[in-house]
Amino acid sequence: MATHVTRVTGSEAYRIGGALLLLAIAAILTAFGFEHIGGYRPCELCLMQRWAYYFAIPAAFAGMALVSAEQGKLAALVFFTIALAFLGNAGLGVYQAGAEWKLWAGPATCTGQQSVATDARSLIEAMKATNVVRCDEAQIRILFLSFAGWNAIISLLLFAAGLKAAFAAADQR
């Protein structure tokens, strides 16, 4: 029994899945730290970029459990789905980072621009609906990259890890 547990938990798919899980947890905890400790409020696109992490963390745990249960093909499907989620997330991060660098326009809902009010009531309603956290302006840059830029890089790493875990799980014997 101990040999079986060591063989499964020492497998490449299990190790890569664990690394993916830990990196995803570290990334989302860092985002929460910047928000709740650092005072950086997330914009609408920032919140959307968290969805991949909310999906991937329990899914990676499930993938690792499937590897342990010697369900390699199913684990491969889970890890491949995680990889696709992070590929899409990287695209979203690149989109936001490009908007921050003014390479293209960001979404109209995140620019803080609203329609022109025609009376006082419209002005008050427009002010209530205005999102003051802009998606097209970086709140901070760390080593020349905004949060969105760092998310794109981390998401690409997690995409690669998800693919590698998927192929390793599929090859599991």
Biotite code that builds the C-alpha atoms (Angstrom):
import biotite.structure as struc

atoms = struc.array([
    struc.Atom([0.000, 0.000, 0.000], chain_id="A", res_id=1, res_name="MET", atom_name="CA", element="C"),
    struc.Atom([2.739, 2.490, 0.902], chain_id="A", res_id=2, res_name="ALA", atom_name="CA", element="C"),
    struc.Atom([4.519, 1.727, -2.364], chain_id="A", res_id=3, res_name="THR", atom_name="CA", element="C"),
    struc.Atom([1.314, 2.460, -4.281], chain_id="A", res_id=4, res_name="HIS", atom_name="CA", element="C"),
    struc.Atom([0.788, 5.817, -2.513], chain_id="A", res_id=5, res_name="VAL", atom_name="CA", element="C"),
    struc.Atom([4.411, 6.813, -3.122], chain_id="A", res_id=6, res_name="THR", atom_name="CA", element="C"),
    struc.Atom([4.178, 5.826, -6.797], chain_id="A", res_id=7, res_name="ARG", atom_name="CA", element="C"),
    struc.Atom([0.998, 7.859, -7.382], chain_id="A", res_id=8, res_name="VAL", atom_name="CA", element="C"),
    struc.Atom([1.851, 10.946, -5.306], chain_id="A", res_id=9, res_name="THR", atom_name="CA", element="C"),
    struc.Atom([5.392, 10.889, -6.694], chain_id="A", res_id=10, res_name="GLY", atom_name="CA", element="C"),
    struc.Atom([4.098, 10.868, -10.265], chain_id="A", res_id=11, res_name="SER", atom_name="CA", element="C"),
    struc.Atom([4.860, 13.746, -12.588], chain_id="A", res_id=12, res_name="GLU", atom_name="CA", element="C"),
    struc.Atom([1.174, 14.600, -13.042], chain_id="A", res_id=13, res_name="ALA", atom_name="CA", element="C"),
    struc.Atom([0.659, 14.801, -9.281], chain_id="A", res_id=14, res_name="TYR", atom_name="CA", element="C"),
    struc.Atom([3.758, 16.996, -8.758], chain_id="A", res_id=15, res_name="ARG", atom_name="CA", element="C"),
    struc.Atom([2.871, 19.364, -11.592], chain_id="A", res_id=16, res_name="ILE", atom_name="CA", element="C"),
    struc.Atom([-0.757, 19.511, -10.461], chain_id="A", res_id=17, res_name="GLY", atom_name="CA", element="C"),
    struc.Atom([0.450, 20.371, -6.959], chain_id="A", res_id=18, res_name="GLY", atom_name="CA", element="C"),
    struc.Atom([2.721, 23.106, -8.285], chain_id="A", res_id=19, res_name="ALA", atom_name="CA", element="C"),
    struc.Atom([-0.162, 24.482, -10.360], chain_id="A", res_id=20, res_name="LEU", atom_name="CA", element="C"),
    struc.Atom([-2.406, 24.431, -7.302], chain_id="A", res_id=21, res_name="LEU", atom_name="CA", element="C"),
    struc.Atom([0.143, 26.202, -5.106], chain_id="A", res_id=22, res_name="LEU", atom_name="CA", element="C"),
    struc.Atom([0.925, 28.870, -7.718], chain_id="A", res_id=23, res_name="LEU", atom_name="CA", element="C"),
    struc.Atom([-2.772, 29.549, -8.301], chain_id="A", res_id=24, res_name="ALA", atom_name="CA", element="C"),
    struc.Atom([-3.369, 29.878, -4.548], chain_id="A", res_id=25, res_name="ILE", atom_name="CA", element="C"),
    struc.Atom([-0.349, 32.166, -4.173], chain_id="A", res_id=26, res_name="ALA", atom_name="CA", element="C"),
    struc.Atom([-1.509, 34.367, -7.060], chain_id="A", res_id=27, res_name="ALA", atom_name="CA", element="C"),
    struc.Atom([-5.056, 34.827, -5.790], chain_id="A", res_id=28, res_name="ILE", atom_name="CA", element="C"),
    struc.Atom([-3.859, 35.420, -2.221], chain_id="A", res_id=29, res_name="LEU", atom_name="CA", element="C"),
    struc.Atom([-1.461, 38.056, -3.561], chain_id="A", res_id=30, res_name="THR", atom_name="CA", element="C"),
    struc.Atom([-4.361, 39.743, -5.366], chain_id="A", res_id=31, res_name="ALA", atom_name="CA", element="C"),
    struc.Atom([-6.412, 39.686, -2.156], chain_id="A", res_id=32, res_name="PHE", atom_name="CA", element="C"),
    struc.Atom([-3.415, 41.081, -0.256], chain_id="A", res_id=33, res_name="GLY", atom_name="CA", element="C"),
    struc.Atom([-3.023, 44.014, -2.639], chain_id="A", res_id=34, res_name="PHE", atom_name="CA", element="C"),
    struc.Atom([-6.762, 44.649, -2.378], chain_id="A", res_id=35, res_name="GLU", atom_name="CA", element="C"),
    struc.Atom([-7.395, 44.236, 1.354], chain_id="A", res_id=36, res_name="HIS", atom_name="CA", element="C"),
    struc.Atom([-4.015, 45.196, 2.800], chain_id="A", res_id=37, res_name="ILE", atom_name="CA", element="C"),
    struc.Atom([-2.614, 47.478, 0.107], chain_id="A", res_id=38, res_name="GLY", atom_name="CA", element="C"),
    struc.Atom([-5.909, 49.249, -0.591], chain_id="A", res_id=39, res_name="GLY", atom_name="CA", element="C"),
    struc.Atom([-5.894, 48.688, -4.383], chain_id="A", res_id=40, res_name="TYR", atom_name="CA", element="C"),
    struc.Atom([-9.488, 48.297, -5.509], chain_id="A", res_id=41, res_name="ARG", atom_name="CA", element="C"),
    struc.Atom([-10.000, 45.885, -8.403], chain_id="A", res_id=42, res_name="PRO", atom_name="CA", element="C"),
    struc.Atom([-11.724, 47.041, -11.556], chain_id="A", res_id=43, res_name="CYS", atom_name="CA", element="C"),
    struc.Atom([-14.371, 45.054, -13.416], chain_id="A", res_id=44, res_name="GLU", atom_name="CA", element="C"),
    struc.Atom([-11.782, 43.318, -15.630], chain_id="A", res_id=45, res_name="LEU", atom_name="CA", element="C"),
    struc.Atom([-9.589, 42.536, -12.609], chain_id="A", res_id=46, res_name="CYS", atom_name="CA", element="C"),
    struc.Atom([-12.502, 40.762, -10.969], chain_id="A", res_id=47, res_name="LEU", atom_name="CA", element="C"),
    struc.Atom([-13.162, 38.812, -14.175], chain_id="A", res_id=48, res_name="MET", atom_name="CA", element="C"),
    struc.Atom([-9.531, 37.694, -14.248], chain_id="A", res_id=49, res_name="GLN", atom_name="CA", element="C"),
    struc.Atom([-10.007, 36.064, -10.849], chain_id="A", res_id=50, res_name="ARG", atom_name="CA", element="C"),
    struc.Atom([-12.600, 33.635, -12.227], chain_id="A", res_id=51, res_name="TRP", atom_name="CA", element="C"),
    struc.Atom([-9.913, 31.335, -13.665], chain_id="A", res_id=52, res_name="ALA", atom_name="CA", element="C"),
    struc.Atom([-8.327, 31.040, -10.221], chain_id="A", res_id=53, res_name="TYR", atom_name="CA", element="C"),
    struc.Atom([-11.680, 30.400, -8.523], chain_id="A", res_id=54, res_name="TYR", atom_name="CA", element="C"),
    struc.Atom([-12.244, 27.551, -10.990], chain_id="A", res_id=55, res_name="PHE", atom_name="CA", element="C"),
    struc.Atom([-8.684, 26.200, -11.101], chain_id="A", res_id=56, res_name="ALA", atom_name="CA", element="C"),
    struc.Atom([-7.998, 25.846, -7.384], chain_id="A", res_id=57, res_name="ILE", atom_name="CA", element="C"),
    struc.Atom([-10.698, 23.269, -6.623], chain_id="A", res_id=58, res_name="PRO", atom_name="CA", element="C"),
    struc.Atom([-10.297, 21.722, -10.091], chain_id="A", res_id=59, res_name="ALA", atom_name="CA", element="C"),
    struc.Atom([-6.539, 21.209, -9.588], chain_id="A", res_id=60, res_name="ALA", atom_name="CA", element="C"),
    struc.Atom([-7.246, 19.574, -6.253], chain_id="A", res_id=61, res_name="PHE", atom_name="CA", element="C"),
    struc.Atom([-9.776, 17.314, -7.993], chain_id="A", res_id=62, res_name="ALA", atom_name="CA", element="C"),
    struc.Atom([-7.256, 16.532, -10.738], chain_id="A", res_id=63, res_name="GLY", atom_name="CA", element="C"),
    struc.Atom([-4.683, 15.532, -8.157], chain_id="A", res_id=64, res_name="MET", atom_name="CA", element="C"),
    struc.Atom([-7.260, 13.323, -6.423], chain_id="A", res_id=65, res_name="ALA", atom_name="CA", element="C"),
    struc.Atom([-8.037, 11.691, -9.781], chain_id="A", res_id=66, res_name="LEU", atom_name="CA", element="C"),
    struc.Atom([-4.324, 11.057, -10.349], chain_id="A", res_id=67, res_name="VAL", atom_name="CA", element="C"),
    struc.Atom([-4.185, 9.441, -6.895], chain_id="A", res_id=68, res_name="SER", atom_name="CA", element="C"),
    struc.Atom([-7.201, 7.304, -7.793], chain_id="A", res_id=69, res_name="ALA", atom_name="CA", element="C"),
    struc.Atom([-5.380, 6.244, -10.975], chain_id="A", res_id=70, res_name="GLU", atom_name="CA", element="C"),
    struc.Atom([-7.973, 7.918, -13.184], chain_id="A", res_id=71, res_name="GLN", atom_name="CA", element="C"),
    struc.Atom([-5.358, 9.388, -15.508], chain_id="A", res_id=72, res_name="GLY", atom_name="CA", element="C"),
    struc.Atom([-7.613, 10.117, -18.500], chain_id="A", res_id=73, res_name="LYS", atom_name="CA", element="C"),
    struc.Atom([-10.171, 11.965, -16.397], chain_id="A", res_id=74, res_name="LEU", atom_name="CA", element="C"),
    struc.Atom([-7.400, 13.819, -14.556], chain_id="A", res_id=75, res_name="ALA", atom_name="CA", element="C"),
    struc.Atom([-5.931, 14.783, -17.937], chain_id="A", res_id=76, res_name="ALA", atom_name="CA", element="C"),
    struc.Atom([-9.293, 16.242, -18.966], chain_id="A", res_id=77, res_name="LEU", atom_name="CA", element="C"),
    struc.Atom([-9.495, 18.267, -15.747], chain_id="A", res_id=78, res_name="VAL", atom_name="CA", element="C"),
    struc.Atom([-5.940, 19.605, -16.140], chain_id="A", res_id=79, res_name="PHE", atom_name="CA", element="C"),
    struc.Atom([-6.554, 20.392, -19.819], chain_id="A", res_id=80, res_name="PHE", atom_name="CA", element="C"),
    struc.Atom([-9.679, 22.371, -18.873], chain_id="A", res_id=81, res_name="THR", atom_name="CA", element="C"),
    struc.Atom([-7.630, 24.282, -16.302], chain_id="A", res_id=82, res_name="ILE", atom_name="CA", element="C"),
    struc.Atom([-5.041, 25.021, -19.003], chain_id="A", res_id=83, res_name="ALA", atom_name="CA", element="C"),
    struc.Atom([-7.743, 26.413, -21.310], chain_id="A", res_id=84, res_name="LEU", atom_name="CA", element="C"),
    struc.Atom([-9.139, 28.575, -18.501], chain_id="A", res_id=85, res_name="ALA", atom_name="CA", element="C"),
    struc.Atom([-5.707, 30.100, -17.932], chain_id="A", res_id=86, res_name="PHE", atom_name="CA", element="C"),
    struc.Atom([-5.103, 30.602, -21.652], chain_id="A", res_id=87, res_name="LEU", atom_name="CA", element="C"),
    struc.Atom([-8.320, 32.611, -21.812], chain_id="A", res_id=88, res_name="GLY", atom_name="CA", element="C"),
    struc.Atom([-7.320, 34.443, -18.646], chain_id="A", res_id=89, res_name="ASN", atom_name="CA", element="C"),
    struc.Atom([-3.948, 35.338, -20.163], chain_id="A", res_id=90, res_name="ALA", atom_name="CA", element="C"),
    struc.Atom([-5.795, 36.798, -23.145], chain_id="A", res_id=91, res_name="GLY", atom_name="CA", element="C"),
    struc.Atom([-7.955, 38.879, -20.818], chain_id="A", res_id=92, res_name="LEU", atom_name="CA", element="C"),
    struc.Atom([-4.843, 40.092, -18.987], chain_id="A", res_id=93, res_name="GLY", atom_name="CA", element="C"),
    struc.Atom([-3.154, 41.047, -22.263], chain_id="A", res_id=94, res_name="VAL", atom_name="CA", element="C"),
    struc.Atom([-6.327, 42.869, -23.342], chain_id="A", res_id=95, res_name="TYR", atom_name="CA", element="C"),
    struc.Atom([-6.416, 44.913, -20.137], chain_id="A", res_id=96, res_name="GLN", atom_name="CA", element="C"),
    struc.Atom([-2.670, 45.582, -20.153], chain_id="A", res_id=97, res_name="ALA", atom_name="CA", element="C"),
    struc.Atom([-2.922, 46.775, -23.760], chain_id="A", res_id=98, res_name="GLY", atom_name="CA", element="C"),
    struc.Atom([-5.755, 49.116, -22.788], chain_id="A", res_id=99, res_name="ALA", atom_name="CA", element="C"),
    struc.Atom([-3.634, 50.429, -19.924], chain_id="A", res_id=100, res_name="GLU", atom_name="CA", element="C"),
    struc.Atom([-0.754, 51.133, -22.313], chain_id="A", res_id=101, res_name="TRP", atom_name="CA", element="C"),
    struc.Atom([-3.285, 52.821, -24.683], chain_id="A", res_id=102, res_name="LYS", atom_name="CA", element="C"),
    struc.Atom([-2.580, 50.281, -27.451], chain_id="A", res_id=103, res_name="LEU", atom_name="CA", element="C"),
    struc.Atom([-6.338, 49.852, -27.893], chain_id="A", res_id=104, res_name="TRP", atom_name="CA", element="C"),
    struc.Atom([-9.512, 50.991, -26.213], chain_id="A", res_id=105, res_name="ALA", atom_name="CA", element="C"),
    struc.Atom([-10.693, 49.293, -23.075], chain_id="A", res_id=106, res_name="GLY", atom_name="CA", element="C"),
    struc.Atom([-14.318, 48.405, -22.437], chain_id="A", res_id=107, res_name="PRO", atom_name="CA", element="C"),
    struc.Atom([-16.643, 51.390, -22.229], chain_id="A", res_id=108, res_name="ALA", atom_name="CA", element="C"),
    struc.Atom([-17.992, 50.162, -18.886], chain_id="A", res_id=109, res_name="THR", atom_name="CA", element="C"),
    struc.Atom([-14.549, 50.497, -17.278], chain_id="A", res_id=110, res_name="CYS", atom_name="CA", element="C"),
    struc.Atom([-13.377, 53.879, -18.473], chain_id="A", res_id=111, res_name="THR", atom_name="CA", element="C"),
    struc.Atom([-15.354, 55.969, -16.014], chain_id="A", res_id=112, res_name="GLY", atom_name="CA", element="C"),
    struc.Atom([-16.983, 57.743, -18.959], chain_id="A", res_id=113, res_name="GLN", atom_name="CA", element="C"),
    struc.Atom([-20.751, 57.902, -18.822], chain_id="A", res_id=114, res_name="GLN", atom_name="CA", element="C"),
    struc.Atom([-23.359, 59.468, -21.026], chain_id="A", res_id=115, res_name="SER", atom_name="CA", element="C"),
    struc.Atom([-23.941, 63.192, -20.630], chain_id="A", res_id=116, res_name="VAL", atom_name="CA", element="C"),
    struc.Atom([-26.606, 64.022, -18.071], chain_id="A", res_id=117, res_name="ALA", atom_name="CA", element="C"),
    struc.Atom([-29.409, 66.310, -19.205], chain_id="A", res_id=118, res_name="THR", atom_name="CA", element="C"),
    struc.Atom([-30.772, 67.225, -15.782], chain_id="A", res_id=119, res_name="ASP", atom_name="CA", element="C"),
    struc.Atom([-29.888, 67.004, -12.087], chain_id="A", res_id=120, res_name="ALA", atom_name="CA", element="C"),
    struc.Atom([-31.660, 63.677, -11.571], chain_id="A", res_id=121, res_name="ARG", atom_name="CA", element="C"),
    struc.Atom([-29.790, 62.151, -14.537], chain_id="A", res_id=122, res_name="SER", atom_name="CA", element="C"),
    struc.Atom([-26.534, 63.510, -13.158], chain_id="A", res_id=123, res_name="LEU", atom_name="CA", element="C"),
    struc.Atom([-27.126, 61.908, -9.751], chain_id="A", res_id=124, res_name="ILE", atom_name="CA", element="C"),
    struc.Atom([-28.072, 58.574, -11.344], chain_id="A", res_id=125, res_name="GLU", atom_name="CA", element="C"),
    struc.Atom([-25.007, 58.722, -13.606], chain_id="A", res_id=126, res_name="ALA", atom_name="CA", element="C"),
    struc.Atom([-22.773, 59.411, -10.600], chain_id="A", res_id=127, res_name="MET", atom_name="CA", element="C"),
    struc.Atom([-24.228, 56.374, -8.773], chain_id="A", res_id=128, res_name="LYS", atom_name="CA", element="C"),
    struc.Atom([-23.579, 54.155, -11.792], chain_id="A", res_id=129, res_name="ALA", atom_name="CA", element="C"),
    struc.Atom([-20.043, 55.409, -12.434], chain_id="A", res_id=130, res_name="THR", atom_name="CA", element="C"),
    struc.Atom([-17.285, 52.897, -11.751], chain_id="A", res_id=131, res_name="ASN", atom_name="CA", element="C"),
    struc.Atom([-14.406, 54.984, -10.466], chain_id="A", res_id=132, res_name="VAL", atom_name="CA", element="C"),
    struc.Atom([-11.907, 52.115, -10.706], chain_id="A", res_id=133, res_name="VAL", atom_name="CA", element="C"),
    struc.Atom([-10.790, 52.363, -14.303], chain_id="A", res_id=134, res_name="ARG", atom_name="CA", element="C"),
    struc.Atom([-9.768, 49.313, -16.320], chain_id="A", res_id=135, res_name="CYS", atom_name="CA", element="C"),
    struc.Atom([-7.704, 51.346, -18.756], chain_id="A", res_id=136, res_name="ASP", atom_name="CA", element="C"),
    struc.Atom([-5.327, 52.917, -16.218], chain_id="A", res_id=137, res_name="GLU", atom_name="CA", element="C"),
    struc.Atom([-2.820, 50.931, -14.188], chain_id="A", res_id=138, res_name="ALA", atom_name="CA", element="C"),
    struc.Atom([-3.073, 51.605, -10.476], chain_id="A", res_id=139, res_name="GLN", atom_name="CA", element="C"),
    struc.Atom([0.543, 50.530, -9.973], chain_id="A", res_id=140, res_name="ILE", atom_name="CA", element="C"),
    struc.Atom([3.367, 49.113, -12.063], chain_id="A", res_id=141, res_name="ARG", atom_name="CA", element="C"),
    struc.Atom([5.834, 46.654, -10.579], chain_id="A", res_id=142, res_name="ILE", atom_name="CA", element="C"),
    struc.Atom([8.895, 46.073, -12.772], chain_id="A", res_id=143, res_name="LEU", atom_name="CA", element="C"),
    struc.Atom([7.089, 47.894, -15.617], chain_id="A", res_id=144, res_name="PHE", atom_name="CA", element="C"),
    struc.Atom([4.027, 45.637, -15.469], chain_id="A", res_id=145, res_name="LEU", atom_name="CA", element="C"),
    struc.Atom([0.581, 46.337, -14.052], chain_id="A", res_id=146, res_name="SER", atom_name="CA", element="C"),
    struc.Atom([-1.497, 43.786, -12.188], chain_id="A", res_id=147, res_name="PHE", atom_name="CA", element="C"),
    struc.Atom([-3.027, 42.771, -15.533], chain_id="A", res_id=148, res_name="ALA", atom_name="CA", element="C"),
    struc.Atom([0.407, 42.288, -17.088], chain_id="A", res_id=149, res_name="GLY", atom_name="CA", element="C"),
    struc.Atom([1.557, 40.120, -14.203], chain_id="A", res_id=150, res_name="TRP", atom_name="CA", element="C"),
    struc.Atom([-1.681, 38.163, -14.383], chain_id="A", res_id=151, res_name="ASN", atom_name="CA", element="C"),
    struc.Atom([-1.061, 37.487, -18.085], chain_id="A", res_id=152, res_name="ALA", atom_name="CA", element="C"),
    struc.Atom([2.417, 36.112, -17.339], chain_id="A", res_id=153, res_name="ILE", atom_name="CA", element="C"),
    struc.Atom([1.253, 33.999, -14.388], chain_id="A", res_id=154, res_name="ILE", atom_name="CA", element="C"),
    struc.Atom([-1.709, 32.729, -16.412], chain_id="A", res_id=155, res_name="SER", atom_name="CA", element="C"),
    struc.Atom([0.605, 31.667, -19.235], chain_id="A", res_id=156, res_name="LEU", atom_name="CA", element="C"),
    struc.Atom([2.769, 29.783, -16.726], chain_id="A", res_id=157, res_name="LEU", atom_name="CA", element="C"),
    struc.Atom([-0.320, 28.106, -15.299], chain_id="A", res_id=158, res_name="LEU", atom_name="CA", element="C"),
    struc.Atom([-1.517, 27.308, -18.839], chain_id="A", res_id=159, res_name="PHE", atom_name="CA", element="C"),
    struc.Atom([1.791, 25.555, -19.520], chain_id="A", res_id=160, res_name="ALA", atom_name="CA", element="C"),
    struc.Atom([1.623, 23.724, -16.173], chain_id="A", res_id=161, res_name="ALA", atom_name="CA", element="C"),
    struc.Atom([-1.946, 22.632, -16.878], chain_id="A", res_id=162, res_name="GLY", atom_name="CA", element="C"),
    struc.Atom([-0.947, 21.257, -20.279], chain_id="A", res_id=163, res_name="LEU", atom_name="CA", element="C"),
    struc.Atom([2.084, 19.476, -18.852], chain_id="A", res_id=164, res_name="LYS", atom_name="CA", element="C"),
    struc.Atom([-0.017, 17.970, -16.050], chain_id="A", res_id=165, res_name="ALA", atom_name="CA", element="C"),
    struc.Atom([-2.650, 16.897, -18.574], chain_id="A", res_id=166, res_name="ALA", atom_name="CA", element="C"),
    struc.Atom([-0.110, 15.098, -20.774], chain_id="A", res_id=167, res_name="PHE", atom_name="CA", element="C"),
    struc.Atom([1.562, 13.521, -17.765], chain_id="A", res_id=168, res_name="ALA", atom_name="CA", element="C"),
    struc.Atom([-1.786, 12.316, -16.384], chain_id="A", res_id=169, res_name="ALA", atom_name="CA", element="C"),
    struc.Atom([-2.778, 10.904, -19.775], chain_id="A", res_id=170, res_name="ALA", atom_name="CA", element="C"),
    struc.Atom([0.490, 8.926, -19.850], chain_id="A", res_id=171, res_name="ASP", atom_name="CA", element="C"),
    struc.Atom([-0.009, 7.652, -16.295], chain_id="A", res_id=172, res_name="GLN", atom_name="CA", element="C"),
    struc.Atom([0.150, 3.873, -16.012], chain_id="A", res_id=173, res_name="ARG", atom_name="CA", element="C"),
])
